Amino acid sequence: MATASKKTLLPAEPAEPAASVAEVVAAPAATLTELQGQLCAAAEKGLAETRSAYAKAKVAAEEAADALETSYAAARAGVVAINAKALESLTANVEANFDFVKSAFGVGGFADYVALQSEFASARLDAVAGQAKAIGELAQKTALDSLEPIKAQVAKSFKLDL
């Protein structure tokens, strides 16, 4: 295996020696002081930026939590209203059925019973359709009221115009 000869490159002109030992010792100290100052300034700047980012994140998290609480409260109120409406509808339907049964015992013949049954069925279909519409409207209102705080918070967070 052949070994390459090592060449040393010498500068064209020899370096000039420092004027004094004090200058040699002072120069690195000044550079070290500058370096420490720069590092300190960078660390302080980073800390300030971190604190600012933390404060923004904390505010955003608190606003998001408030939006979720508002959304939950709206959903809870909506569900209570839907349940009350459903119970009201159930009560009305049960009372209508009892009234029909009472009326059915008072009919004179089969033809009267068929007419009463037809009238009852028609009235109940109309009533159930109205009840379903009312409950559907409540459900839609609940969904919109529940989503509005979250939608507003997302728009605010991302600075969207929704």
C-alpha positions in Angstrom: 0.0 0.0 0.0 1.5 3.3 -1.0 1.5 6.1 1.4 0.9 9.6 0.2 3.4 12.1 1.3 2.0 14.8 3.6 2.5 18.3 2.4 2.3 21.1 4.8 1.2 24.4 3.5 3.0 27.3 5.0 1.6 30.8 4.8 3.4 33.1 2.4 4.1 35.5 5.1 4.6 34.7 8.7 1.9 35.9 11.1 2.8 39.0 13.1 3.0 38.4 16.8 0.5 40.2 19.0 1.7 43.5 20.4 1.3 42.4 24.0 0.1 39.6 26.1 -2.6 41.9 27.6 -4.1 42.3 24.1 -4.2 38.5 23.6 -5.8 37.9 26.9 -8.3 40.8 26.5 -9.4 39.9 23.1 -11.0 36.5 24.0 -12.5 38.0 27.1 -14.2 40.6 25.1 -15.5 38.0 22.6 -16.6 35.8 25.5 -18.5 38.7 27.1 -20.1 39.5 23.8 -21.1 35.9 23.3 -22.5 35.7 26.8 -24.5 38.9 26.2 -25.8 37.5 22.9 -26.8 34.2 24.5 -28.5 36.1 27.4 -30.4 38.3 25.0 -31.5 35.3 22.9 -32.6 33.4 26.0 -34.6 36.5 27.2 -36.2 36.9 23.8 -37.1 33.2 23.7 -38.5 33.4 27.2 -40.6 36.5 26.3 -41.9 34.8 23.2 -42.7 31.6 25.1 -44.6 33.6 27.7 -46.5 35.4 25.0 -47.4 32.2 23.3 -48.4 30.6 26.6 -50.6 33.6 27.4 -52.3 33.4 23.9 -52.7 29.6 24.2 -54.2 30.0 27.7 -56.7 32.6 26.5 -57.6 30.5 23.5 -58.1 27.4 25.8 -60.3 29.4 28.2 -62.4 30.8 25.4 -62.8 27.3 23.9 -63.8 25.9 27.3 -66.4 28.7 27.7 -67.7 27.9 24.2 -68.0 24.2 25.1 -69.8 25.1 28.3 -72.2 27.4 26.5 -72.8 24.7 23.9 -73.4 22.1 26.5 -75.9 24.3 28.3 -77.8 25.0 25.1 -77.8 21.3 24.3 -79.0 20.4 27.8 -81.8 23.0 27.6 -82.8 21.8 24.2 -83.0 18.2 25.3 -85.1 19.2 28.3 -87.5 21.1 26.0 -87.6 18.1 23.6 -88.4 15.7 26.4 -91.1 18.0 27.8 -92.6 18.3 24.3 -92.5 14.5 23.9 -94.1 13.9 27.3 -96.8 16.5 26.4 -97.4 14.7 23.1 -97.5 11.3 24.9 -100.0 12.6 27.4 -102.2 14.1 24.7 -102.1 10.8 22.8 -103.0 8.7 25.8 -105.9 11.0 26.7 -107.1 10.9 23.1 -107.0 7.1 23.2 -109.0 7.0 26.5 -111.5 9.4 25.0 -111.9 7.2 22.0 -112.4 4.1 24.1 -115.1 5.9 26.1 -116.7 7.0 22.9 -116.5 3.5 21.4 -118.5 2.1 24.3 -121.3 4.5 23.6 -121.8 3.7 19.9 -125.1 2.2 18.7 -123.8 -0.1 15.9 -120.9 -1.3 13.9 -121.3 1.5 11.2 -121.1 4.2 14.0 -118.0 2.5 15.4 -116.3 2.5 11.9 -117.2 6.2 11.5 -115.8 7.0 15.0 -112.7 4.9 14.3 -112.1 6.7 11.0 -112.6 10.1 12.6 -110.3 9.2 15.5 -107.6 7.9 13.2 -107.7 11.0 11.0 -107.5 13.3 14.0 -104.6 11.3 15.5 -102.6 11.3 12.3 -103.0 15.0 12.1 -102.0 15.4 15.7 -99.0 13.1 15.5 -97.8 14.9 12.4 -98.0 18.2 14.2 -96.3 16.7 17.3 -93.5 15.3 15.1 -93.1 18.6 13.4 -92.9 20.5 16.7 -90.3 18.0 18.1 -88.3 18.2 14.8 -88.2 22.0 15.0 -87.1 21.8 18.6 -84.4 19.3 17.7 -83.2 21.6 14.8 -83.2 24.6 17.1 -81.2 22.7 19.8 -78.6 21.6 17.2 -78.2 25.1 15.9 -78.0 26.7 19.4 -75.5 24.0 20.5 -73.2 24.5 17.6 -73.3 28.3 17.4 -70.9 28.9 20.3 -68.4 26.4 18.9 -68.7 27.7 15.4 -68.1 31.3 16.7 -65.1 30.2 18.7 -63.6 28.3 15.7 -64.1 31.3 13.5 -62.5 33.6 16.1 -59.6 31.2 16.7 -58.8 30.9 13.0 -60.0 34.5 12.2 -62.6 33.2 9.7 -65.6 35.1 8.5 -68.4 32.5 8.8 
